[in-house]
Amino acid sequence: MSGLTYEAVARFAQQGGTLYFAAIFIAGLIYALWPRNKEAFRRLAHLPLEKDESDHV
């Protein structure tokens, strides 16, 4: 009998998927909180509140 059972593959996929999505989340969090991106995110956050339509292009 092989050591590669359904349970072993499922456990690996679950743990690997958890680590993968945690890494993606941390990378997104770092990107969002990076000081260089602060002004761009601030401008984009206030974009819906602007009254002039020409600024949205």
PDB file of N, CA, C and O in Angstrom:
ATOM      1  N   MET A   1       0.836  -1.175   0.000  1.00  0.00           N
ATOM      2  CA  MET A   1       0.000   0.000   0.000  1.00  0.00           C
ATOM      3  C   MET A   1       0.882   1.241   0.000  1.00  0.00           C
ATOM      4  O   MET A   1       1.899   1.294   0.692  1.00  0.00           O
ATOM      5  N   SER A   2       0.492   2.211  -0.763  1.00  0.00           N
ATOM      6  CA  SER A   2       1.262   3.445  -0.908  1.00  0.00           C
ATOM      7  C   SER A   2       1.040   4.367   0.288  1.00  0.00           C
ATOM      8  O   SER A   2      -0.006   4.316   0.935  1.00  0.00           O
ATOM      9  N   GLY A   3       2.026   5.205   0.575  1.00  0.00           N
ATOM     10  CA  GLY A   3       1.904   6.180   1.653  1.00  0.00           C
ATOM     11  C   GLY A   3       1.094   7.394   1.239  1.00  0.00           C
ATOM     12  O   GLY A   3       0.795   8.264   2.057  1.00  0.00           O
ATOM     13  N   LEU A   4       0.741   7.444  -0.044  1.00  0.00           N
ATOM     14  CA  LEU A   4      -0.012   8.583  -0.567  1.00  0.00           C
ATOM     15  C   LEU A   4      -1.497   8.233  -0.588  1.00  0.00           C
ATOM     16  O   LEU A   4      -2.038   7.782  -1.598  1.00  0.00           O
ATOM     17  N   THR A   5      -2.132   8.455   0.550  1.00  0.00           N
ATOM     18  CA  THR A   5      -3.561   8.147   0.673  1.00  0.00           C
ATOM     19  C   THR A   5      -4.380   9.411   0.462  1.00  0.00           C
ATOM     20  O   THR A   5      -3.842  10.517   0.408  1.00  0.00           O
ATOM     21  N   TYR A   6      -5.668   9.231   0.347  1.00  0.00           N
ATOM     22  CA  TYR A   6      -6.567  10.371   0.191  1.00  0.00           C
ATOM     23  C   TYR A   6      -6.448  11.310   1.390  1.00  0.00           C
ATOM     24  O   TYR A   6      -6.422  12.529   1.221  1.00  0.00           O
ATOM     25  N   GLU A   7      -6.377  10.760   2.578  1.00  0.00           N
ATOM     26  CA  GLU A   7      -6.290  11.579   3.780  1.00  0.00           C
ATOM     27  C   GLU A   7      -5.004  12.395   3.805  1.00  0.00           C
ATOM     28  O   GLU A   7      -5.015  13.556   4.215  1.00  0.00           O
ATOM     29  N   ALA A   8      -3.888  11.796   3.369  1.00  0.00           N
ATOM     30  CA  ALA A   8      -2.616  12.513   3.346  1.00  0.00           C
ATOM     31  C   ALA A   8      -2.651  13.651   2.329  1.00  0.00           C
ATOM     32  O   ALA A   8      -2.170  14.749   2.609  1.00  0.00           O
ATOM     33  N   VAL A   9      -3.208  13.396   1.169  1.00  0.00           N
ATOM     34  CA  VAL A   9      -3.298  14.435   0.135  1.00  0.00           C
ATOM     35  C   VAL A   9      -4.246  15.538   0.586  1.00  0.00           C
ATOM     36  O   VAL A   9      -3.958  16.719   0.389  1.00  0.00           O
ATOM     37  N   ALA A  10      -5.375  15.169   1.189  1.00  0.00           N
ATOM     38  CA  ALA A  10      -6.338  16.158   1.665  1.00  0.00           C
ATOM     39  C   ALA A  10      -5.723  17.022   2.767  1.00  0.00           C
ATOM     40  O   ALA A  10      -5.907  18.239   2.770  1.00  0.00           O
ATOM     41  N   ARG A  11      -5.004  16.416   3.691  1.00  0.00           N
ATOM     42  CA  ARG A  11      -4.358  17.162   4.770  1.00  0.00           C
ATOM     43  C   ARG A  11      -3.325  18.130   4.200  1.00  0.00           C
ATOM     44  O   ARG A  11      -3.256  19.283   4.625  1.00  0.00           O
ATOM     45  N   PHE A  12      -2.528  17.673   3.250  1.00  0.00           N
ATOM     46  CA  PHE A  12      -1.528  18.539   2.616  1.00  0.00           C
ATOM     47  C   PHE A  12      -2.200  19.703   1.896  1.00  0.00           C
ATOM     48  O   PHE A  12      -1.746  20.842   2.004  1.00  0.00           O
ATOM     49  N   ALA A  13      -3.276  19.429   1.165  1.00  0.00           N
ATOM     50  CA  ALA A  13      -3.977  20.485   0.431  1.00  0.00           C
ATOM     51  C   ALA A  13      -4.598  21.497   1.391  1.00  0.00           C
ATOM     52  O   ALA A  13      -4.578  22.696   1.114  1.00  0.00           O
ATOM     53  N   GLN A  14      -5.141  21.043   2.497  1.00  0.00           N
ATOM     54  CA  GLN A  14      -5.747  21.958   3.466  1.00  0.00           C
ATOM     55  C   GLN A  14      -4.697  22.844   4.120  1.00  0.00           C
ATOM     56  O   GLN A  14      -4.881  24.055   4.234  1.00  0.00           O
ATOM     57  N   GLN A  15      -3.610  22.245   4.542  1.00  0.00           N
ATOM     58  CA  GLN A  15      -2.561  23.018   5.185  1.00  0.00           C
ATOM     59  C   GLN A  15      -1.856  23.940   4.199  1.00  0.00           C
ATOM     60  O   GLN A  15      -1.560  25.092   4.515  1.00  0.00           O
ATOM     61  N   GLY A  16      -1.593  23.427   3.011  1.00  0.00           N
ATOM     62  CA  GLY A  16      -0.949  24.243   1.986  1.00  0.00           C
ATOM     63  C   GLY A  16      -1.839  25.393   1.544  1.00  0.00           C
ATOM     64  O   GLY A  16      -1.358  26.505   1.328  1.00  0.00           O
ATOM     65  N   GLY A  17      -3.123  25.135   1.409  1.00  0.00           N
ATOM     66  CA  GLY A  17      -4.059  26.192   1.034  1.00  0.00           C
ATOM     67  C   GLY A  17      -4.168  27.255   2.102  1.00  0.00           C
ATOM     68  O   GLY A  17      -4.247  28.445   1.795  1.00  0.00           O
ATOM     69  N   THR A  18      -4.173  26.837   3.349  1.00  0.00           N
ATOM     70  CA  THR A  18      -4.223  27.802   4.453  1.00  0.00           C
ATOM     71  C   THR A  18      -2.985  28.687   4.448  1.00  0.00           C
ATOM     72  O   THR A  18      -3.093  29.905   4.588  1.00  0.00           O
ATOM     73  N   LEU A  19      -1.824  28.092   4.288  1.00  0.00           N
ATOM     74  CA  LEU A  19      -0.579  28.872   4.248  1.00  0.00           C
ATOM     75  C   LEU A  19      -0.546  29.795   3.032  1.00  0.00           C
ATOM     76  O   LEU A  19      -0.093  30.935   3.135  1.00  0.00           O
ATOM     77  N   TYR A  20      -1.019  29.315   1.888  1.00  0.00           N
ATOM     78  CA  TYR A  20      -1.039  30.112   0.665  1.00  0.00           C
ATOM     79  C   TYR A  20      -1.932  31.343   0.839  1.00  0.00           C
ATOM     80  O   TYR A  20      -1.509  32.460   0.542  1.00  0.00           O
ATOM     81  N   PHE A  21      -3.152  31.149   1.314  1.00  0.00           N
ATOM     82  CA  PHE A  21      -4.061  32.270   1.478  1.00  0.00           C
ATOM     83  C   PHE A  21      -3.617  33.212   2.597  1.00  0.00           C
ATOM     84  O   PHE A  21      -3.855  34.417   2.515  1.00  0.00           O
ATOM     85  N   ALA A  22      -2.985  32.689   3.626  1.00  0.00           N
ATOM     86  CA  ALA A  22      -2.437  33.554   4.669  1.00  0.00           C
ATOM     87  C   ALA A  22      -1.324  34.422   4.095  1.00  0.00           C
ATOM     88  O   ALA A  22      -1.234  35.604   4.425  1.00  0.00           O
ATOM     89  N   ALA A  23      -0.476  33.855   3.240  1.00  0.00           N
ATOM     90  CA  ALA A  23       0.600  34.633   2.616  1.00  0.00           C
ATOM     91  C   ALA A  23       0.031  35.707   1.694  1.00  0.00           C
ATOM     92  O   ALA A  23       0.527  36.833   1.683  1.00  0.00           O
ATOM     93  N   ILE A  24      -0.998  35.377   0.924  1.00  0.00           N
ATOM     94  CA  ILE A  24      -1.641  36.359   0.046  1.00  0.00           C
ATOM     95  C   ILE A  24      -2.262  37.480   0.879  1.00  0.00           C
ATOM     96  O   ILE A  24      -2.142  38.651   0.519  1.00  0.00           O
ATOM     97  N   PHE A  25      -2.922  37.140   1.985  1.00  0.00           N
ATOM     98  CA  PHE A  25      -3.537  38.143   2.855  1.00  0.00           C
ATOM     99  C   PHE A  25      -2.479  39.066   3.445  1.00  0.00           C
ATOM    100  O   PHE A  25      -2.662  40.283   3.464  1.00  0.00           O
ATOM    101  N   ILE A  26      -1.382  38.503   3.924  1.00  0.00           N
ATOM    102  CA  ILE A  26      -0.318  39.315   4.528  1.00  0.00           C
ATOM    103  C   ILE A  26       0.311  40.219   3.481  1.00  0.00           C
ATOM    104  O   ILE A  26       0.617  41.376   3.770  1.00  0.00           O
ATOM    105  N   ALA A  27       0.510  39.707   2.261  1.00  0.00           N
ATOM    106  CA  ALA A  27       1.071  40.537   1.190  1.00  0.00           C
ATOM    107  C   ALA A  27       0.126  41.694   0.862  1.00  0.00           C
ATOM    108  O   ALA A  27       0.586  42.818   0.658  1.00  0.00           O
ATOM    109  N   GLY A  28      -1.170  41.446   0.810  1.00  0.00           N
ATOM    110  CA  GLY A  28      -2.135  42.512   0.558  1.00  0.00           C
ATOM    111  C   GLY A  28      -2.176  43.522   1.683  1.00  0.00           C
ATOM    112  O   GLY A  28      -2.308  44.722   1.439  1.00  0.00           O
ATOM    113  N   LEU A  29      -2.065  43.056   2.897  1.00  0.00           N
ATOM    114  CA  LEU A  29      -2.052  43.944   4.047  1.00  0.00           C
ATOM    115  C   LEU A  29      -0.818  44.842   4.039  1.00  0.00           C
ATOM    116  O   LEU A  29      -0.909  46.040   4.309  1.00  0.00           O
ATOM    117  N   ILE A  30       0.324  44.259   3.730  1.00  0.00           N
ATOM    118  CA  ILE A  30       1.554  45.048   3.639  1.00  0.00           C
ATOM    119  C   ILE A  30       1.433  46.088   2.538  1.00  0.00           C
ATOM    120  O   ILE A  30       1.837  47.236   2.724  1.00  0.00           O
ATOM    121  N   TYR A  31       0.880  45.698   1.388  1.00  0.00           N
ATOM    122  CA  TYR A  31       0.697  46.645   0.289  1.00  0.00           C
ATOM    123  C   TYR A  31      -0.232  47.788   0.694  1.00  0.00           C
ATOM    124  O   TYR A  31       0.043  48.951   0.398  1.00  0.00           O
ATOM    125  N   ALA A  32      -1.322  47.458   1.364  1.00  0.00           N
ATOM    126  CA  ALA A  32      -2.294  48.484   1.745  1.00  0.00           C
ATOM    127  C   ALA A  32      -1.738  49.431   2.806  1.00  0.00           C
ATOM    128  O   ALA A  32      -2.101  50.607   2.828  1.00  0.00           O
ATOM    129  N   LEU A  33      -0.875  48.946   3.676  1.00  0.00           N
ATOM    130  CA  LEU A  33      -0.355  49.771   4.762  1.00  0.00           C
ATOM    131  C   LEU A  33       1.021  50.375   4.470  1.00  0.00           C
ATOM    132  O   LEU A  33       1.587  51.065   5.318  1.00  0.00           O
ATOM    133  N   TRP A  34       1.555  50.120   3.283  1.00  0.00           N
ATOM    134  CA  TRP A  34       2.870  50.657   2.931  1.00  0.00           C
ATOM    135  C   TRP A  34       2.792  52.181   2.892  1.00  0.00           C
ATOM    136  O   TRP A  34       1.881  52.719   2.263  1.00  0.00           O
ATOM    137  N   PRO A  35       3.705  52.891   3.535  1.00  0.00           N
ATOM    138  CA  PRO A  35       3.616  54.362   3.607  1.00  0.00           C
ATOM    139  C   PRO A  35       3.572  55.052   2.235  1.00  0.00           C
ATOM    140  O   PRO A  35       2.939  56.100   2.103  1.00  0.00           O
ATOM    141  N   ARG A  36       4.210  54.504   1.243  1.00  0.00           N
ATOM    142  CA  ARG A  36       4.236  55.120  -0.081  1.00  0.00           C
ATOM    143  C   ARG A  36       2.844  55.151  -0.713  1.00  0.00           C
ATOM    144  O   ARG A  36       2.567  56.036  -1.523  1.00  0.00           O
ATOM    145  N   ASN A  37       1.966  54.214  -0.367  1.00  0.00           N
ATOM    146  CA  ASN A  37       0.630  54.135  -0.949  1.00  0.00           C
ATOM    147  C   ASN A  37      -0.410  54.954  -0.186  1.00  0.00           C
ATOM    148  O   ASN A  37      -1.571  55.006  -0.593  1.00  0.00           O
ATOM    149  N   LYS A  38      -0.017  55.585   0.898  1.00  0.00           N
ATOM    150  CA  LYS A  38      -0.964  56.272   1.769  1.00  0.00           C
ATOM    151  C   LYS A  38      -1.724  57.379   1.033  1.00  0.00           C
ATOM    152  O   LYS A  38      -2.950  57.443   1.123  1.00  0.00           O
ATOM    153  N   GLU A  39      -1.032  58.232   0.323  1.00  0.00           N
ATOM    154  CA  GLU A  39      -1.681  59.352  -0.348  1.00  0.00           C
ATOM    155  C   GLU A  39      -2.607  58.882  -1.467  1.00  0.00           C
ATOM    156  O   GLU A  39      -3.686  59.446  -1.650  1.00  0.00           O
ATOM    157  N   ALA A  40      -2.210  57.880  -2.202  1.00  0.00           N
ATOM    158  CA  ALA A  40      -3.061  57.359  -3.279  1.00  0.00           C
ATOM    159  C   ALA A  40      -4.356  56.779  -2.718  1.00  0.00           C
ATOM    160  O   ALA A  40      -5.428  57.013  -3.275  1.00  0.00           O
ATOM    161  N   PHE A  41      -4.269  56.031  -1.629  1.00  0.00           N
ATOM    162  CA  PHE A  41      -5.475  55.467  -1.020  1.00  0.00           C
ATOM    163  C   PHE A  41      -6.352  56.561  -0.411  1.00  0.00           C
ATOM    164  O   PHE A  41      -7.579  56.462  -0.440  1.00  0.00           O
ATOM    165  N   ARG A  42      -5.736  57.585   0.131  1.00  0.00           N
ATOM    166  CA  ARG A  42      -6.500  58.700   0.697  1.00  0.00           C
ATOM    167  C   ARG A  42      -7.279  59.413  -0.422  1.00  0.00           C
ATOM    168  O   ARG A  42      -8.454  59.738  -0.251  1.00  0.00           O
ATOM    169  N   ARG A  43      -6.626  59.653  -1.559  1.00  0.00           N
ATOM    170  CA  ARG A  43      -7.280  60.301  -2.690  1.00  0.00           C
ATOM    171  C   ARG A  43      -8.422  59.436  -3.224  1.00  0.00           C
ATOM    172  O   ARG A  43      -9.502  59.945  -3.522  1.00  0.00           O
ATOM    173  N   LEU A  44      -8.187  58.147  -3.342  1.00  0.00           N
ATOM    174  CA  LEU A  44      -9.227  57.248  -3.843  1.00  0.00           C
ATOM    175  C   LEU A  44     -10.399  57.120  -2.871  1.00  0.00           C
ATOM    176  O   LEU A  44     -11.536  56.923  -3.301  1.00  0.00           O
ATOM    177  N   ALA A  45     -10.141  57.229  -1.579  1.00  0.00           N
ATOM    178  CA  ALA A  45     -11.209  57.148  -0.591  1.00  0.00           C
ATOM    179  C   ALA A  45     -12.140  58.349  -0.675  1.00  0.00           C
ATOM    180  O   ALA A  45     -13.334  58.227  -0.400  1.00  0.00           O
ATOM    181  N   HIS A  46     -11.610  59.502  -1.052  1.00  0.00           N
ATOM    182  CA  HIS A  46     -12.426  60.711  -1.143  1.00  0.00           C
ATOM    183  C   HIS A  46     -13.015  60.929  -2.535  1.00  0.00           C
ATOM    184  O   HIS A  46     -13.784  61.869  -2.733  1.00  0.00           O
ATOM    185  N   LEU A  47     -12.678  60.100  -3.476  1.00  0.00           N
ATOM    186  CA  LEU A  47     -13.149  60.259  -4.846  1.00  0.00           C
ATOM    187  C   LEU A  47     -14.678  60.256  -4.966  1.00  0.00           C
ATOM    188  O   LEU A  47     -15.202  61.085  -5.711  1.00  0.00           O
ATOM    189  N   PRO A  48     -15.422  59.388  -4.288  1.00  0.00           N
ATOM    190  CA  PRO A  48     -16.889  59.419  -4.417  1.00  0.00           C
ATOM    191  C   PRO A  48     -17.517  60.702  -3.867  1.00  0.00           C
ATOM    192  O   PRO A  48     -18.647  61.035  -4.223  1.00  0.00           O
ATOM    193  N   LEU A  49     -16.811  61.411  -3.020  1.00  0.00           N
ATOM    194  CA  LEU A  49     -17.366  62.616  -2.399  1.00  0.00           C
ATOM    195  C   LEU A  49     -17.141  63.872  -3.227  1.00  0.00           C
ATOM    196  O   LEU A  49     -17.716  64.918  -2.926  1.00  0.00           O
ATOM    197  N   GLU A  50     -16.314  63.788  -4.265  1.00  0.00           N
ATOM    198  CA  GLU A  50     -16.043  64.957  -5.094  1.00  0.00           C
ATOM    199  C   GLU A  50     -17.228  65.268  -5.980  1.00  0.00           C
ATOM    200  O   GLU A  50     -17.928  64.365  -6.437  1.00  0.00           O
ATOM    201  N   LYS A  51     -17.453  66.555  -6.223  1.00  0.00           N
ATOM    202  CA  LYS A  51     -18.603  66.968  -7.021  1.00  0.00           C
ATOM    203  C   LYS A  51     -18.249  67.160  -8.486  1.00  0.00           C
ATOM    204  O   LYS A  51     -19.128  67.058  -9.342  1.00  0.00           O
ATOM    205  N   ASP A  52     -17.005  67.429  -8.797  1.00  0.00           N
ATOM    206  CA  ASP A  52     -16.603  67.688 -10.172  1.00  0.00           C
ATOM    207  C   ASP A  52     -16.379  66.363 -10.899  1.00  0.00           C
ATOM    208  O   ASP A  52     -15.515  65.580 -10.504  1.00  0.00           O
ATOM    209  N   GLU A  53     -17.140  66.111 -11.943  1.00  0.00           N
ATOM    210  CA  GLU A  53     -17.047  64.858 -12.704  1.00  0.00           C
ATOM    211  C   GLU A  53     -15.766  64.758 -13.527  1.00  0.00           C
ATOM    212  O   GLU A  53     -15.342  63.650 -13.856  1.00  0.00           O
ATOM    213  N   SER A  54     -15.135  65.885 -13.870  1.00  0.00           N
ATOM    214  CA  SER A  54     -13.939  65.841 -14.714  1.00  0.00           C
ATOM    215  C   SER A  54     -12.732  65.268 -13.985  1.00  0.00           C
ATOM    216  O   SER A  54     -11.781  64.834 -14.634  1.00  0.00           O
ATOM    217  N   ASP A  55     -12.744  65.255 -12.649  1.00  0.00           N
ATOM    218  CA  ASP A  55     -11.626  64.726 -11.870  1.00  0.00           C
ATOM    219  C   ASP A  55     -11.588  63.201 -11.830  1.00  0.00           C
ATOM    220  O   ASP A  55     -10.606  62.624 -11.365  1.00  0.00           O
ATOM    221  N   HIS A  56     -12.638  62.542 -12.309  1.00  0.00           N
ATOM    222  CA  HIS A  56     -12.736  61.084 -12.196  1.00  0.00           C
ATOM    223  C   HIS A  56     -12.072  60.341 -13.332  1.00  0.00           C
ATOM    224  O   HIS A  56     -12.101  59.111 -13.339  1.00  0.00           O
ATOM    225  N   VAL A  57     -11.486  61.011 -14.274  1.00  0.00           N
ATOM    226  CA  VAL A  57     -10.888  60.332 -15.427  1.00  0.00           C
ATOM    227  C   VAL A  57      -9.467  59.968 -15.154  1.00  0.00           C
ATOM    228  O   VAL A  57      -8.802  59.388 -16.012  1.00  0.00           O
TER     229      VAL A  57
END
